């Protein structure tokens, strides 16, 4: 395989960002888009210069010209869209979170391994060069004792919710809420960098419909602790920080790190990031492309073990704060 032809599932803003990121990857061709309505699909295809529109998902998957599927549908539909794509022998790049819960994720991983197709979760910071900078410089701050990862961003959909509307991102029917939408950006690097915590305590500010608008998590690692803060009800300019015995590392945006500042004891602070040559989403797509063209069926950066660890944390957080999705009722 020298070229990857993608089918796009969904017409959301994140799907547009994915397509724009693909423009810098010559091995990728966007072949078609699936939308529930012809009008939305055609409008999206015209805007993004996509040659084929499908209003039947199976019809798109039956197209032999499509090698891979990018799933950008609402969270609650990830499982069925990925599951069916595997049945039709497609490789998959799925927007975070992979699924609504661990049971769904384990089922998909088992099927992907059995059919020997690449399946990867789109968690953009893990492939960014600035994230690699964080990893390779952690030893400079000595034994890590405290981690504070913060992502609070006022949602453009929150005013609609306050008016009594029911936008997808605040609707439990879509496996949504602050934890699944942005809290996951704090949890992923914490688990990747420091492993699974020994225990955790969780709190949430729940809205009238039972979904979480904001929350906080305390991870206990015995020799260190991590504080995770996330919200879709307010903004924050605090950034994130990893604190060690010999210094600390300040990260401007944990969801898309750009400015990394190293602050070592007895030394002047130093900016150790070099900026980004491409859009932040480019790097996850580049990783998917490289892994697929190398003939692999799992990414080292986006391992199933890591995805399962993160999903188990998401499950436990929701259990503690009592946020329940329809997908959980079959557990």
C-alpha positions in Angstrom: 0.0 0.0 0.0 1.5 3.3 -1.1 -1.6 5.5 -0.6 -4.4 5.5 2.0 -7.9 6.3 0.8 -10.0 7.6 3.7 -13.8 7.6 4.3 -14.9 10.2 6.8 -17.7 9.5 9.3 -19.3 12.7 10.3 -19.3 16.3 9.3 -18.3 18.0 12.6 -15.7 20.7 12.9 -13.2 18.1 14.1 -13.7 16.2 10.8 -12.8 19.4 9.0 -9.6 19.8 11.0 -8.7 16.2 10.3 -9.0 16.8 6.5 -7.0 20.0 6.7 -4.3 18.1 8.6 -4.2 15.5 5.8 -3.3 18.1 3.2 0.3 17.9 4.5 0.4 14.1 4.2 0.8 13.1 0.5 0.1 9.5 1.2 -3.5 10.2 2.2 -6.5 10.8 -0.2 -9.9 11.7 1.2 -12.3 9.6 -0.9 -15.7 10.1 0.6 -17.8 11.3 3.6 -20.7 9.7 5.3 -23.5 11.9 6.7 -27.0 11.0 7.8 -28.5 13.6 5.4 -27.7 14.3 1.7 -27.9 18.0 2.3 -25.3 18.1 5.1 -23.0 15.6 3.3 -23.1 17.4 0.0 -22.4 20.8 1.7 -19.5 19.3 3.6 -18.1 17.5 0.5 -18.3 20.7 -1.5 -16.6 22.8 1.1 -13.8 20.2 1.7 -13.5 19.1 -1.9 -14.5 15.5 -1.3 -15.6 13.6 -4.4 -18.1 11.1 -2.9 -21.0 11.5 -0.5 -22.7 8.6 1.3 -25.9 8.6 3.3 -25.7 4.9 3.9 -22.7 3.9 6.1 -22.6 0.3 4.9 -22.6 1.5 1.3 -19.4 3.5 2.1 -17.8 0.6 3.8 -18.6 -1.7 0.8 -16.5 0.6 -1.4 -13.3 -1.3 -2.1 -11.5 2.0 -2.9 -11.7 3.0 0.8 -8.8 1.6 2.9 -9.4 3.4 6.2 -12.2 5.2 8.1 -11.9 8.2 10.3 -14.6 8.1 12.9 -15.7 11.6 14.1 -19.3 10.8 15.0 -20.7 11.5 18.5 -19.1 9.4 21.2 -22.1 7.1 21.7 -21.8 5.9 18.0 -18.1 5.2 18.1 -18.5 1.6 19.0 -21.0 0.7 16.2 -19.1 2.7 13.6 -15.8 1.1 14.4 -17.2 -2.4 14.9 -18.9 -2.3 11.5 -15.8 -0.9 9.8 -13.8 -3.8 11.1 -16.4 -6.2 9.7 -15.8 -4.6 6.3 -12.0 -4.9 6.7 -11.1 -1.2 7.1 -8.4 0.3 9.2 -9.7 2.8 11.7 -8.6 6.1 13.2 -11.3 6.9 15.9 -11.7 10.2 17.7 -11.3 10.2 21.4 -12.8 8.7 23.5 -12.5 5.4 21.7 -15.9 4.1 23.2 -18.3 4.8 26.0 -16.8 2.3 28.4 -14.3 -0.5 28.8 -16.6 -3.3 27.8 -17.1 -1.8 24.3 -13.4 -1.0 24.0 -12.3 -4.6 24.9 -14.7 -6.0 22.4 -13.2 -3.8 19.6 -9.6 -4.5 20.5 -10.3 -8.3 20.4 -11.9 -7.9 17.0 -9.1 -5.7 15.6 -6.5 -8.2 16.7 -8.4 -11.1 15.3 -8.9 -9.4 11.9 -5.3 -7.9 12.0 -6.4 -4.3 11.1 -4.9 -1.1 12.5 -7.2 0.6 15.0 -5.9 3.8 16.7 -7.5 6.4 19.0 -7.0 10.0 17.9 -5.4 11.7 21.0 -3.4 14.4 19.3 -0.8 15.4 22.0 0.8 12.0 22.2 2.3 12.2 18.8 3.3 15.9 18.9 7.1 16.7 19.1 6.5 19.0 22.0 5.1 16.0 24.0 8.2 14.1 23.1 10.1 17.1 24.6 8.3 16.7 27.8 9.2 13.0 28.0 12.9 13.4 27.2 13.4 16.2 29.7 11.5 14.7 32.7 14.7 13.4 34.3 16.0 17.0 34.6 13.5 17.9 37.3 14.4 15.0 39.6 12.0 12.7 41.4 8.5 13.8 40.4 6.3 14.4 43.5 3.3 16.4 42.2 1.5 16.8 38.8 -1.2 19.3 38.0 -2.9 18.9 34.7 -5.5 21.5 33.9 -7.9 21.9 31.0 -10.8 24.3 31.5 -12.5 25.7 28.4 -15.8 27.5 28.3 -17.9 25.6 25.8 -19.6 27.5 22.9 -22.5 25.1 23.5 -23.0 26.0 27.2 -25.1 29.1 26.6 -27.5 26.9 24.5 -27.7 24.4 27.4 -28.5 27.2 29.8 -31.4 28.3 27.6 -32.9 24.9 27.9 -31.6 23.4 24.7 -29.9 20.0 24.6 -26.6 20.2 22.6 -24.9 16.8 22.0 -21.8 17.7 24.1 -24.0 18.1 27.2 -26.3 15.1 26.5 -25.7 11.8 28.3 -27.4 10.0 25.4 -24.3 10.8 23.4 -21.8 9.6 26.1 -20.7 13.2 26.4 -19.8 15.6 29.2 -16.7 17.4 30.4 -14.8 14.3 31.4 -15.2 12.5 28.1 -14.7 15.7 26.0 -11.7 17.4 27.7 -10.9 15.7 31.0 -9.5 12.8 28.9 -6.8 15.2 27.6 -5.4 15.4 31.2 -5.8 11.7 32.0 -4.1 10.4 28.9 -0.6 12.0 29.5 -0.8 11.3 33.2 -1.3 7.6 32.6 1.2 7.5 29.8 3.9 9.4 31.7 3.4 8.0 35.2 1.4 4.8 34.9 -1.9 3.8 36.6 -2.5 5.3 40.0 -2.9 3.2 43.1 -6.2 4.9 43.9 -8.3 7.9 42.9 -10.8 10.3 44.4 -13.2 12.2 42.0 -15.6 15.0 42.2 -17.9 16.6 39.6 -20.2 19.6 39.1 -23.2 17.9 37.6 -25.8 19.7 35.5 -29.6 19.3 35.7 -29.6 16.4 33.2 -27.0 14.4 35.1 -24.1 15.1 32.9 -20.8 16.6 34.3 -20.1 20.2 33.4 -16.7 20.1 35.3 -14.8 18.0 37.6 -11.5 17.2 39.5 -9.6 14.0 40.1 -6.9 13.2 42.6 -4.6 10.3 41.6 -2.5 8.7 44.4 0.7 7.1 43.3 2.0 6.6 46.9 5.3 8.4 46.0 3.5 11.2 44.1 0.1 12.6 43.5 -1.6 14.1 40.4 -4.4 16.7 40.4 -6.5 16.8 37.3 -9.0 19.7 36.7 -11.3 20.0 33.8 -14.3 22.1 32.9 -16.6 23.2 30.1 -18.3 25.8 32.2 -15.3 28.3 32.6 -12.0 29.2 31.1 -8.6 28.9 32.8 -5.2 30.4 32.1 -3.3 28.3 34.7 -1.7 25.8 32.4 -0.2 22.5 33.7 2.9 21.7 35.6 5.0 18.7 36.6 6.9 19.2 39.8 10.0 17.4 40.8 12.5 17.6 43.7 15.0 19.4 41.4 12.6 21.7 39.5 9.5 21.8 37.5 8.2 21.8 34.0 5.4 24.2 32.9 3.2 23.2 30.0 0.9 25.9 28.4 -1.8 23.6 27.0 -1.9 19.9 28.0 -4.3 19.2 25.2 -1.9 20.7 22.6 1.4 21.6 24.2 3.3 24.4 22.5 5.3 26.2 25.1 7.3 24.0 27.5 9.3 25.8 30.2 11.9 24.0 32.3 12.5 25.5 35.7 15.5 23.9 37.4 16.6 24.9 40.9 19.6 27.3 40.8 19.2 27.9 37.1 17.4 30.4 34.9 14.1 29.1 33.4 14.5 27.8 29.9 12.0 27.4 27.0 12.7 23.9 25.7 10.0 23.6 23.0 10.8 24.4 19.4 7.3 25.1 18.2 5.3 23.2 15.7 5.9 23.0 11.9 2.4 21.6 11.3 -1.1 21.8 12.7 -1.3 19.8 16.0 -3.6 17.2 14.4 -1.1 16.5 11.7 1.2 14.4 14.0 -1.4 11.9 15.1 -2.4 11.4 11.4 1.2 11.1 10.4 1.7 8.4 13.1 -1.4 6.5 11.9 -0.1 6.7 8.3 3.4 5.6 9.1 2.2 2.6 11.3 -0.2 1.5 8.5 2.3 1.8 5.7 4.9 -0.2 7.8 2.4 -3.0 7.9 1.8 -2.8 11.7 -1.6 -3.3 13.3 -0.9 -1.3 16.5 0.9 1.9 17.3 3.6 2.0 20.0 2.6 5.5 21.0 -1.1 4.7 21.0 -1.0 1.2 22.4 -4.1 -0.8 23.4 -2.7 -1.1 26.9 -2.6 2.6 27.3 -6.1 3.1 25.8 -7.5 0.4 28.1 -5.9 2.0 31.1 -7.3 5.4 30.3 -10.8 4.0 29.6 -10.7 2.1 33.0 -10.0 5.4 34.7 -12.9 7.1 32.8 -15.2 4.3 34.0 -14.1 4.7 37.6 -14.5 8.5 37.6 -18.0 8.2 36.2 -18.8 5.5 38.8 -17.7 7.7 41.6 -19.5 10.8 40.4 -22.5 8.8 39.1 -22.6 9.9 35.5 -24.3 7.1 33.6 -24.6 6.6 29.9 -27.2 4.4 28.1 -24.2 2.3 26.9 -23.5 1.3 30.5 -26.8 -0.3 31.1 -25.8 -3.5 29.3 -22.7 -3.9 31.5 
